Amino acid sequence: MRYLLSFLLLICLAPASSAPANDFYTAEIGVENRGESALRVGARAALAEVLVRVSGDRAVVEDAEIRPLLANARDQLTLYSYRERADGLFLVVEFDEQQIKTILRRAGASFWVDQRPDVLLWLVVDEPEGRRFASLNSETALIESLREAFTRRGVVLRLPLLDLQDAASLTPDTAWQGVLPRIGAASARYGVKHVLVGRYVKLTDGRHLSDWLHIGPGEQEAAQVSAGELDLVAQTAANLAVDAMAARYAVTLMTDPAREGLAVAVTGVNGLDDFQAVMALLRAIPVIERVRVFEIRGDELLLDIQGVTDASALSRLLPSTAELTLKPATDSDPVALQWSSG
């Protein structure tokens, strides 16, 4: 056992790994031209978008630590390009994951991992002929605006199939009336925890009237908007749902992750394969800075985790499909986790 412990401790000396850069840290911003002035404006908008997406907090751009960085966002760019699209010229900026985490950590801001729950959309259109569910064929511009708004916030928006099974489970009138049991039953087949119900009317003056209901685990939020632009309608819907989700899933970063660690005890670790799987899962969590092994006692692994502050934060960061789960809270220290290798 002493030899095994020494071997495991050597493994733990390696720093926590980070996920490769992806679209989560990339922003595509419309610009007027390729000039320096437009680049500075686009860089500021791109950095703001990524910080809001990664933190889950729209107010993060008003933080006193972050405002100066936004003002000089052009000076922080290392990789950018331009893309010609049918709707204009776009600046494409990719930020480094560690750079974004450092900015948020220094500001004591929140962080939300990129593996996020999807949102299922039931969108009902009210017309003189009656009510019906929106479709990509009929409401292309509105649905694409909604999808883009959710993408900017880092969440995937899903549409129901609207097949015979959906028709039997939920009618447009029932969804319009907000009958929660029926909406929940119809949504169950999609395996989602978050549902957005929209009611949409295009007014005779060309304005768009809509109201939105976000249904999450044990919570509901509503918002209404009347606007001349679909982008504002979509932004209102996305902010309603994603703000509520961020409040549930995002965690506050430690401003000094090296100052103290979180003591964690993982039970159910039987052998080297289980140990390596547990360590790989914890190291893959973006905000965890270091994982150290203190002791191995039978099937129990005692760890010191730096980068998170408490059991609630660690629980939010664990992947929803992970074999590692938080045990019921007790007054004892350390934080208790259970490993189930399946």
LINSULZI-V989211 format. One record per residue. N is the residue number from 0. RES is the residue in one small letter. NEAR is the number of other C-alpha atoms within 12 Angstrom. Layout:
# LINSULZI-V989211
n | res | near
N | RES | NEAR
N | RES | NEAR
This chain:
# LINSULZI-V989211
n | res | near
0 | m | 14
1 | r | 11
2 | y | 10
3 | l | 18
4 | l | 23
5 | s | 16
6 | f | 17
7 | l | 30
8 | l | 25
9 | l | 16
10 | i | 22
11 | c | 28
12 | l | 18
13 | a | 17
14 | p | 21
15 | a | 26
16 | s | 23
17 | s | 23
18 | a | 23
19 | p | 16
20 | a | 19
21 | n | 17
22 | d | 24
23 | f | 35
24 | y | 36
25 | t | 35
26 | a | 38
27 | e | 34
28 | i | 35
29 | g | 28
30 | v | 29
31 | e | 20
32 | n | 20
33 | r | 23
34 | g | 14
35 | e | 15
36 | s | 14
37 | a | 22
38 | l | 31
39 | r | 28
40 | v | 27
41 | g | 36
42 | a | 41
43 | r | 34
44 | a | 33
45 | a | 40
46 | l | 48
47 | a | 43
48 | e | 37
49 | v | 45
50 | l | 46
51 | v | 40
52 | r | 42
53 | v | 51
54 | s | 43
55 | g | 41
56 | d | 35
57 | r | 29
58 | a | 20
59 | v | 32
60 | v | 32
61 | e | 19
62 | d | 24
63 | a | 18
64 | e | 20
65 | i | 28
66 | r | 22
67 | p | 20
68 | l | 30
69 | l | 31
70 | a | 23
71 | n | 21
72 | a | 29
73 | r | 27
74 | d | 19
75 | q | 25
76 | l | 27
77 | t | 15
78 | l | 19
79 | y | 27
80 | s | 23
81 | y | 26
82 | r | 20
83 | e | 18
84 | r | 14
85 | a | 8
86 | d | 11
87 | g | 16
88 | l | 22
89 | f | 28
90 | l | 35
91 | v | 31
92 | v | 37
93 | e | 30
94 | f | 35
95 | d | 29
96 | e | 29
97 | q | 22
98 | q | 22
99 | i | 40
100 | k | 36
101 | t | 31
102 | i | 38
103 | l | 40
104 | r | 33
105 | r | 24
106 | a | 28
107 | g | 26
108 | a | 34
109 | s | 40
110 | f | 46
111 | w | 43
112 | v | 38
113 | d | 35
114 | q | 25
115 | r | 34
116 | p | 31
117 | d | 29
118 | v | 38
119 | l | 37
120 | l | 42
121 | w | 42
122 | l | 45
123 | v | 39
124 | v | 33
125 | d | 25
126 | e | 17
127 | p | 11
128 | e | 7
129 | g | 14
130 | r | 21
131 | r | 28
132 | f | 36
133 | a | 31
134 | s | 22
135 | l | 20
136 | n | 11
137 | s | 15
138 | e | 21
139 | t | 14
140 | a | 19
141 | l | 33
142 | i | 34
143 | e | 25
144 | s | 25
145 | l | 37
146 | r | 31
147 | e | 27
148 | a | 30
149 | f | 38
150 | t | 34
151 | r | 36
152 | r | 44
153 | g | 40
154 | v | 34
155 | v | 28
156 | l | 35
157 | r | 30
158 | l | 29
159 | p | 33
160 | l | 21
161 | l | 27
162 | d | 15
163 | l | 12
164 | q | 17
165 | d | 25
166 | a | 22
167 | a | 15
168 | s | 24
169 | l | 34
170 | t | 28
171 | p | 32
172 | d | 25
173 | t | 26
174 | a | 38
175 | w | 31
176 | q | 21
177 | g | 29
178 | v | 20
179 | l | 24
180 | p | 16
181 | r | 23
182 | i | 39
183 | g | 31
184 | a | 22
185 | a | 32
186 | s | 34
187 | a | 20
188 | r | 17
189 | y | 24
190 | g | 17
191 | v | 28
192 | k | 27
193 | h | 37
194 | v | 47
195 | l | 47
196 | v | 48
197 | g | 45
198 | r | 38
199 | y | 37
200 | v | 33
201 | k | 25
202 | l | 17
203 | t | 11
204 | d | 11
205 | g | 13
206 | r | 18
207 | h | 26
208 | l | 31
209 | s | 34
210 | d | 32
211 | w | 36
212 | l | 39
213 | h | 39
214 | i | 33
215 | g | 33
216 | p | 18
217 | g | 14
218 | e | 18
219 | q | 22
220 | e | 27
221 | a | 27
222 | a | 25
223 | q | 26
224 | v | 27
225 | s | 26
226 | a | 23
227 | g | 18
228 | e | 20
229 | l | 31
230 | d | 25
231 | l | 24
232 | v | 38
233 | a | 42
234 | q | 33
235 | t | 34
236 | a | 45
237 | a | 47
238 | n | 38
239 | l | 38
240 | a | 45
241 | v | 43
242 | d | 32
243 | a | 30
244 | m | 39
245 | a | 34
246 | a | 24
247 | r | 29
248 | y | 33
249 | a | 34
250 | v | 36
251 | t | 37
252 | l | 35
253 | m | 31
254 | t | 25
255 | d | 21
256 | p | 26
257 | a | 18
258 | r | 15
259 | e | 18
260 | g | 28
261 | l | 33
262 | a | 29
263 | v | 38
264 | a | 35
265 | v | 38
266 | t | 31
267 | g | 30
268 | v | 29
269 | n | 22
270 | g | 23
271 | l | 20
272 | d | 15
273 | d | 26
274 | f | 34
275 | q | 23
276 | a | 24
277 | v | 39
278 | m | 36
279 | a | 28
280 | l | 28
281 | l | 41
282 | r | 30
283 | a | 27
284 | i | 34
285 | p | 38
286 | v | 46
287 | i | 40
288 | e | 37
289 | r | 33
290 | v | 39
291 | r | 32
292 | v | 35
293 | f | 25
294 | e | 23
295 | i | 30
296 | r | 21
297 | g | 17
298 | d | 22
299 | e | 26
300 | l | 37
301 | l | 34
302 | l | 33
303 | d | 33
304 | i | 38
305 | q | 34
306 | g | 38
307 | v | 42
308 | t | 32
309 | d | 28
310 | a | 31
311 | s | 24
312 | a | 31
313 | l | 39
314 | s | 30
315 | r | 32
316 | l | 40
317 | l | 35
318 | p | 24
319 | s | 20
320 | t | 15
321 | a | 25
322 | e | 24
323 | l | 34
324 | t | 32
325 | l | 30
326 | k | 24
327 | p | 14
328 | a | 16
329 | t | 12
330 | d | 10
331 | s | 13
332 | d | 17
333 | p | 26
334 | v | 33
335 | a | 31
336 | l | 35
337 | q | 28
338 | w | 31
339 | s | 22
340 | s | 20
341 | g | 12
